[in-house]
Amino acid sequence: MIVVSHEIAFARQVSDKVIFMDEGRIVESGTAKEVINDPQNERTKRFFQG
């Protein structure tokens, strides 16, 4: 199942894999821990910092 959400807590809780997209392109993908808690891409980092 694919779920699109901007609710980060929800995504962290229920997902097996997180894909972060910007302007229709995949910027970063991995587990919730990898993408949300420790993003590697600068765009992803800016998004999760607020």
C-alpha positions, 0 to 999 in steps of 0.5 A: 500500500502506498500512503502519501502524508505530510504527517511525519509522526504518522509516517514514522509510526506506520511505514516500512519505507519512506520516500521523500520527493521534491518537484516530482523527483525522489530525493531520498528513500529508506527506512523512516529512521534513515530518512526522517531521523538522519537525512543525508540530502540537504533538501530533506534536511531542510524539510525536516528542520522546519 
